[in-house]
Amino acid sequence: MNIEKNVKKLLAEIPKNVKLVAATKTQPTERIRQAVQAGIKIIGENTVQEAELKFKEFDFKVEKHFIGHLQSNKAKKAVELFDCIQSVDSFKLAKKIDSACMESEKKINVFIELNSGEKQKFGVKKEEIIELAEEINELNQINFQGLIFVAPFFPEPEKTAPFFAEAKKVFVELKSMHNSVEFLSMGMTNDFRVAIENGSNMIRIGTKIFGEKL
């Protein structure tokens, strides 16, 4: 698996306005370094524990996003480690992040996680998002910057289109109410092309860069 070749191919394929986040779960530092050298500017990690161990080894600069489910008791450590937390799904978690930021005199970017309606998935129902966004906007150390969404998996990626289109509607409404909102983070290896067609401007790619998980 040629990581450099994969990154350059992806960057050439996606529109210039779309940010590419390399999903680096289970990837060792050397492979992440190769991706960064090839042009990756943002990485996404799923667990605080794994990120803490890995980031100590980093001798290169890269923007770090948390893209997994964050438990509120891990909020303080996540604030220390990351530049952006994409998966805020409650005001309780947002307050924990805000308090941790105040302690460390840091501001952090956050996205709200939209749930597609699947019970087994994390995130906020679309009818509750506007209220949560307004509550988060009142916090001092948090910059509410976007929405993250994971569509249900289909072997045929085109079937995700209605779900992505619905998420885009929520994003547009949030953007009209909050000037700070910039990013709609949706689309992974299987469905990123459909996500981009439906308004995504940030995709999270693992397998297409690194191959199957180690």
Protein Blocks (a to p, Z undefined) as FASTA:
>chain_A
ZZklmmmmmmmmpcfklccdddfehiafklmmmmmmnopabdcdfbfklmmmmmmmpccd
cddddfbdcdfklmmmmmmmpmbdfkbcbfklmmmmmmmmmmnopacdddddddehiakb
gcddfklmmmmmmmmmmpmkbccfbdcddddddfblmlmmmmmmmmmmmmmmmmmmmmkl
mbdceddfklmmmmmmnopabdcdfklmnopaZZ
